Amino acid sequence: METARVLVAADKFKGSLTAVQVAERVTAGLRRVVPGVQVETLPVADGGDGTVAAAVAAGFERREARVTGPLGDPVTAAYALRGSTAVVEMAEASGLQHLPDGVFAPLTATTYGSGELLRAALEAGATTIVFGVGGSATTDGGAGMLAALGARFLDADGKPVGRGGGGLAELAEADLSGLDPRLKDVDLVLASDVDNPLTGPKGAPEVYGRQKGASEEDIAVLDAALSHYASVLGPETAALPGAGAAGGIGYGALVALGARFRPGIEVMLDVLGFAPALARATLVITGEGSLDEQTLHGKAPAGVAAAAREAGIEVVAVCGRLALSQEALSGAGIARAYALAELEPDPAVSMAQAGPLLERAAESIARDFLS
């Protein structure tokens, strides 16, 4: 019988385990049942929070920079560098994790720090930048990011407009002539699992504003302000897939920085070296905290399963909770899913005990697929 070689390529279990910890726990469970099994781990991410950590786990160097947080306070943000390729995660600078509990600023939160983080990558010599966008606290269309890179957004009196998406309602002139000239020589890849346009019923304010603390009135204000902003910078780009990613930072990157949009998991699998790892595997284990309808729309497990199916390699998944039918799983290329909720139905206990429970799930995988 051919020696089993397992590739563990899972995303984080949000709120419980990082992608690296998921890989460690799965490996421990497999080896408890099949001690000699060959396991290769490749933590993955789809462009959202955890993307830099996945790159570092794959051999990139972790770098840090002090940048402006979404509320204007300084924060420490990390990016990843290998050779001339950088992985920059906007959530590191402008993400919801930088907001104190219960504090939101839907109209004034800024992506300025994301621009500073991109600048840090330029200063480190990056000529290819994978810009992972997701998990943002902001809805400013990337105006803050562009301002940090040298753009000027002025009102009718020639003064800078207010911070955040709300301030864009006063925009009279956008001057992009001062943008960092190094950007012209950079391949900037916008990596996101979101293909929403900037505004409208599927736009950034309507679809994602509420999770950033926006009221219905705020959403209307932000949608109008972003529509006005796009009318000044370029309305055609506002309808492109990914323009609405991360509060519209996708739009800013597409319209002013020459970025090209690619599904986040596709980009990250390329960057992380997934194809050669897959070629060495006889079984792939993927997963994330919740396997649900969203998973099927560009999340990491779906991307991993699609690539593995193309290579003819069987895939199973681990998750905290499972909200997909076996038919939907099979359609995505996943033979079977193992949910922690089957072992511990209380969600709070399951999240608190995710590590040991995941080892038990991996033991079941070993018995079902390896022994």
C-alpha positions as CSV (number, residue, x, y, z in Angstrom):
1,M,0.0,0.0,0.0
2,E,1.3,3.5,-0.9
3,T,2.6,5.5,2.1
4,A,0.1,8.1,3.1
5,R,1.4,11.7,2.8
6,V,-1.0,14.2,4.3
7,L,-1.0,17.9,3.5
8,V,-2.8,20.0,6.1
9,A,-3.8,23.3,4.4
10,A,-6.4,24.9,6.7
11,D,-7.4,28.4,7.6
12,K,-7.8,29.7,11.1
13,F,-10.7,28.9,13.4
14,K,-11.6,32.5,14.1
15,G,-11.7,33.3,17.9
16,S,-10.1,29.9,18.8
17,L,-7.1,28.8,16.8
18,T,-4.7,30.3,14.4
19,A,-4.1,28.5,11.1
20,V,-0.7,27.4,12.5
21,Q,-2.3,26.0,15.6
22,V,-5.0,24.2,13.5
23,A,-2.2,22.5,11.6
24,E,-0.3,21.5,14.8
25,R,-3.4,20.0,16.4
26,V,-4.5,18.1,13.3
27,T,-0.9,16.7,13.0
28,A,-0.9,15.6,16.7
29,G,-4.3,13.8,16.3
30,L,-3.2,12.0,13.1
31,R,0.0,10.8,14.6
32,R,-1.7,9.4,17.7
33,V,-3.5,6.9,15.5
34,V,-0.8,6.5,12.7
35,P,2.5,7.3,14.4
36,G,4.6,7.3,11.3
37,V,2.4,9.2,9.0
38,Q,4.1,11.8,6.8
39,V,2.5,15.2,7.4
40,E,3.3,18.5,5.7
41,T,1.6,21.7,7.0
42,L,0.8,24.7,4.9
43,P,-1.4,27.1,6.8
44,V,-3.5,29.1,4.4
45,A,-5.5,32.4,4.3
46,D,-7.7,34.1,1.7
47,G,-6.5,37.7,2.0
48,G,-8.3,38.5,5.2
49,D,-6.9,38.6,8.7
50,G,-4.3,35.8,9.2
51,T,-2.8,36.3,5.7
52,V,0.5,37.7,7.0
53,A,0.7,34.9,9.6
54,A,0.2,32.3,6.8
55,A,3.0,33.9,4.7
56,V,5.4,33.9,7.7
57,A,4.6,30.2,8.4
58,A,5.5,29.5,4.8
59,G,8.9,31.1,5.2
60,F,8.4,34.8,4.7
61,E,10.1,37.2,7.1
62,R,7.8,39.0,9.5
63,R,8.4,42.8,9.5
64,E,6.7,45.4,11.7
65,A,5.9,49.1,11.3
66,R,4.3,51.8,13.5
67,V,1.3,53.1,11.5
68,T,-1.9,55.0,12.1
69,G,-4.8,52.9,13.3
70,P,-8.4,53.3,12.1
71,L,-9.2,55.8,14.9
72,G,-6.1,57.8,14.3
73,D,-4.0,56.3,17.2
74,P,-0.6,54.7,16.4
75,V,-0.7,50.9,16.2
76,T,2.0,48.2,15.4
77,A,1.3,46.4,12.2
78,A,3.1,43.5,10.6
79,Y,3.7,42.6,7.0
80,A,5.6,39.7,5.4
81,L,8.6,39.8,3.0
82,R,10.5,37.2,1.0
83,G,12.9,38.6,-1.6
84,S,11.1,41.3,-3.5
85,T,7.6,40.0,-2.7
86,A,5.6,41.4,0.2
87,V,2.4,40.3,1.7
88,V,0.5,43.2,3.2
89,E,-2.7,42.7,5.2
90,M,-4.9,45.8,5.5
91,A,-6.5,44.5,8.7
92,E,-3.1,44.7,10.4
93,A,-3.3,48.5,10.1
94,S,-7.0,49.3,9.7
95,G,-8.8,46.2,11.0
96,L,-11.7,45.8,13.4
97,Q,-9.2,44.3,15.9
98,H,-7.8,47.8,16.5
99,L,-11.2,49.1,17.8
100,P,-11.8,49.0,21.6
101,D,-14.8,46.8,22.6
102,G,-18.0,48.4,21.6
103,V,-16.3,51.4,20.0
104,F,-17.0,52.0,16.3
105,A,-16.4,54.9,14.0
106,P,-18.2,54.1,10.8
107,L,-18.1,57.6,9.3
108,T,-14.5,58.6,10.4
109,A,-12.4,55.4,10.6
110,T,-9.5,55.7,8.2
111,T,-7.3,53.4,6.0
112,Y,-4.3,55.9,6.4
113,G,-2.3,53.2,8.2
114,S,-2.8,50.8,5.4
115,G,-1.1,53.3,3.0
116,E,1.7,53.6,5.5
117,L,2.1,49.8,5.6
118,L,2.2,49.7,1.8
119,R,4.9,52.4,2.0
120,A,6.9,50.4,4.5
121,A,6.8,47.5,2.0
122,L,8.0,49.8,-0.8
123,E,10.9,51.0,1.4
124,A,11.8,47.4,2.1
125,G,12.3,46.9,-1.7
126,A,9.2,45.1,-2.6
127,T,8.3,45.1,-6.3
128,T,5.4,42.6,-6.0
129,I,2.9,43.3,-3.3
130,V,0.0,41.0,-2.4
131,F,-2.5,43.3,-0.7
132,G,-4.9,41.2,1.3
133,V,-8.0,43.1,2.1
134,G,-10.7,42.1,4.6
135,G,-11.7,42.5,8.2
136,S,-11.6,46.3,8.0
137,A,-13.0,48.8,10.5
138,T,-13.3,51.4,7.7
139,T,-15.6,52.5,4.8
140,D,-13.5,55.3,3.3
141,G,-13.0,53.9,-0.3
142,G,-9.3,53.7,0.4
143,A,-9.0,57.5,0.5
144,G,-7.0,57.4,3.7
145,M,-4.6,54.8,2.1
146,L,-4.1,57.0,-0.9
147,A,-3.5,60.1,1.3
148,A,-0.7,58.2,3.1
149,L,0.8,57.5,-0.3
150,G,0.8,61.1,-1.4
151,A,-2.7,61.8,-2.8
152,R,-4.6,65.0,-1.7
153,F,-8.4,65.1,-1.3
154,L,-9.6,68.7,-1.0
155,D,-12.9,70.5,-0.4
156,A,-14.2,73.5,-2.2
157,D,-12.0,75.8,-0.1
158,G,-8.9,73.8,-1.0
159,K,-8.6,72.3,2.5
160,P,-8.2,68.5,3.1
161,V,-11.6,66.8,3.6
162,G,-12.4,65.1,6.9
163,R,-11.1,61.7,7.8
164,G,-13.1,58.6,6.9
165,G,-15.9,57.9,4.4
166,G,-18.1,60.6,5.8
167,G,-15.7,63.4,4.9
168,L,-15.8,62.4,1.2
169,A,-19.2,64.1,0.8
170,E,-17.2,67.4,0.8
171,L,-14.7,66.3,-1.8
172,A,-14.2,68.8,-4.6
173,E,-10.8,67.9,-6.0
174,A,-8.7,64.7,-6.0
175,D,-5.0,65.4,-6.7
176,L,-3.1,62.1,-7.4
177,S,0.0,63.7,-8.8
178,G,1.9,63.3,-5.5
179,L,1.5,59.5,-5.3
180,D,4.7,57.7,-4.4
181,P,6.5,57.2,-7.8
182,R,7.7,53.8,-6.8
183,L,4.1,52.5,-7.2
184,K,4.5,52.7,-11.0
185,D,7.0,49.9,-10.9
186,V,5.1,47.6,-8.5
187,D,2.9,44.7,-9.3
188,L,0.1,45.3,-6.8
189,V,-2.3,42.3,-6.5
190,L,-5.6,43.0,-4.7
191,A,-6.3,39.7,-2.9
192,S,-9.9,39.4,-1.5
193,D,-12.6,36.9,-1.1
194,V,-15.1,39.7,-1.8
195,D,-16.2,40.7,-5.3
196,N,-18.7,43.4,-4.3
197,P,-18.9,46.7,-6.2
198,L,-18.2,49.9,-4.3
199,T,-21.8,51.2,-3.8
200,G,-25.4,50.3,-4.2
201,P,-27.4,47.3,-2.8
202,K,-24.4,45.0,-3.0
203,G,-21.9,47.7,-2.2
204,A,-19.5,48.1,0.8
205,P,-21.7,50.3,3.0
206,E,-24.9,48.3,2.5
207,V,-23.4,44.8,2.8
208,Y,-20.7,45.4,5.4
209,G,-21.4,48.7,7.1
210,R,-23.5,47.3,10.0
211,Q,-20.7,45.0,11.3
212,K,-18.6,48.2,11.5
213,G,-21.2,50.0,13.7
214,A,-23.0,51.9,11.0
215,S,-26.7,52.8,11.5
216,E,-29.2,52.8,8.6
217,E,-28.6,56.6,8.4
218,D,-24.8,56.1,8.4
219,I,-25.1,53.6,5.6
220,A,-27.1,56.0,3.4
221,V,-24.5,58.8,4.2
222,L,-21.6,56.5,3.3
223,D,-23.1,55.2,0.1
224,A,-23.8,58.7,-1.1
225,A,-20.3,59.9,-0.1
226,L,-18.6,57.0,-1.8
227,S,-20.7,57.5,-4.9
228,H,-19.6,61.2,-5.0
229,Y,-16.0,60.1,-4.4
230,A,-16.2,57.7,-7.3
231,S,-17.7,60.4,-9.6
232,V,-14.5,62.5,-9.0
233,L,-12.0,59.6,-9.3
234,G,-13.6,57.3,-11.9
235,P,-17.1,55.9,-11.7
236,E,-16.4,53.0,-14.1
237,T,-14.0,51.4,-11.7
238,A,-16.6,51.5,-8.8
239,A,-18.5,48.7,-10.5
240,L,-15.6,46.3,-10.9
241,P,-15.4,43.1,-8.8
242,G,-13.5,43.8,-5.6
243,A,-14.0,47.6,-5.6
244,G,-16.2,47.2,-2.5
245,A,-13.7,45.0,-0.6
246,A,-12.8,46.2,2.9
247,G,-14.9,49.3,3.0
248,G,-14.0,50.2,-0.6
249,I,-10.2,50.1,-0.2
250,G,-10.4,47.8,-3.2
251,Y,-11.7,50.7,-5.2
252,G,-8.8,53.0,-4.1
253,A,-6.3,50.4,-5.1
254,L,-7.9,49.7,-8.4
255,V,-8.6,53.2,-9.5
256,A,-5.4,54.9,-8.3
257,L,-2.7,52.3,-7.7
258,G,-3.0,50.2,-10.8
259,A,-3.9,47.1,-8.8
260,R,-5.3,44.0,-10.3
261,F,-8.0,42.0,-8.5
262,R,-7.6,38.2,-7.9
263,P,-9.5,35.9,-5.6
264,G,-7.5,35.9,-2.4
265,I,-7.2,32.2,-1.9
266,E,-5.8,31.8,-5.5
267,V,-3.2,34.4,-4.9
268,M,-2.2,33.0,-1.5
269,L,-1.9,29.4,-2.8
270,D,0.5,30.7,-5.5
271,V,2.5,32.7,-3.0
272,L,2.6,30.0,-0.3
273,G,3.8,27.3,-2.8
274,F,0.7,25.1,-2.6
275,A,1.1,23.4,-6.0
276,P,4.4,21.6,-5.1
277,A,3.1,20.7,-1.7
278,L,0.0,19.3,-3.3
279,A,2.0,17.2,-5.7
280,R,3.6,15.4,-2.7
281,A,0.3,14.6,-1.0
282,T,-2.1,11.6,-1.1
283,L,-4.7,13.3,1.2
284,V,-5.4,16.9,1.9
285,I,-7.0,18.2,5.1
286,T,-8.5,21.7,4.9
287,G,-10.9,23.7,7.0
288,E,-11.9,26.8,8.9
289,G,-14.0,27.8,11.9
290,S,-17.4,27.6,10.1
291,L,-18.1,25.7,6.9
292,D,-21.1,27.4,5.5
293,E,-22.6,29.0,2.4
294,Q,-19.9,31.7,2.5
295,T,-17.2,29.0,2.3
296,L,-18.3,28.2,-1.2
297,H,-17.8,31.7,-2.4
298,G,-14.0,32.1,-2.4
299,K,-13.0,31.1,1.1
300,A,-9.8,29.2,1.7
301,P,-11.2,25.6,2.1
302,A,-13.1,25.9,-1.2
303,G,-10.0,27.1,-3.0
304,V,-7.9,24.3,-1.5
305,A,-10.5,21.7,-2.4
306,A,-10.8,23.0,-6.0
307,A,-7.1,22.8,-6.6
308,A,-6.8,19.3,-5.0
309,R,-9.8,18.0,-7.0
310,E,-8.1,19.2,-10.2
311,A,-5.0,17.2,-9.1
312,G,-7.2,14.1,-8.3
313,I,-6.3,14.1,-4.6
314,E,-9.0,13.4,-1.9
315,V,-9.9,16.2,0.5
316,V,-11.5,16.2,3.9
317,A,-12.3,19.2,6.1
318,V,-12.3,20.1,9.7
319,C,-14.4,22.9,11.2
320,G,-16.0,24.2,14.3
321,R,-19.5,24.2,13.0
322,L,-20.9,22.6,9.8
323,A,-23.8,24.3,8.0
324,L,-23.4,22.6,4.6
325,S,-25.1,19.5,3.3
326,Q,-23.1,16.5,2.2
327,E,-24.2,17.3,-1.4
328,A,-22.8,20.9,-1.1
329,L,-19.5,19.5,0.4
330,S,-19.2,17.0,-2.5
331,G,-19.9,19.7,-5.0
332,A,-17.0,21.7,-3.6
333,G,-14.7,18.7,-3.8
334,I,-14.8,17.8,0.0
335,A,-15.3,14.1,0.7
336,R,-16.3,14.5,4.3
337,A,-16.3,17.2,7.0
338,Y,-15.5,16.7,10.7
339,A,-17.1,19.3,12.9
340,L,-16.1,20.0,16.5
341,A,-19.8,20.7,17.2
342,E,-20.4,16.9,16.7
343,L,-18.0,16.3,19.6
344,E,-19.1,19.2,21.8
345,P,-22.5,20.8,21.0
346,D,-22.1,23.8,23.4
347,P,-20.5,26.5,21.1
348,A,-18.8,28.3,24.0
349,V,-17.2,25.1,25.3
350,S,-16.3,24.0,21.8
351,M,-14.5,27.3,21.1
352,A,-12.7,27.1,24.5
353,Q,-11.7,23.5,23.9
354,A,-11.1,23.8,20.2
355,G,-7.5,22.4,20.3
356,P,-8.2,19.1,22.1
357,L,-11.4,18.6,20.2
358,L,-9.6,19.2,16.9
359,E,-7.1,16.5,17.9
360,R,-10.0,14.1,18.4
361,A,-11.5,15.0,15.0
362,A,-8.1,14.3,13.4
363,E,-7.9,10.9,15.2
364,S,-11.2,10.1,13.4
365,I,-9.8,11.2,10.1
366,A,-6.8,8.9,10.6
367,R,-9.0,6.0,11.4
368,D,-11.4,6.6,8.5
369,F,-8.8,7.5,5.8
370,L,-5.3,6.4,6.8
371,S,-5.6,3.1,8.7
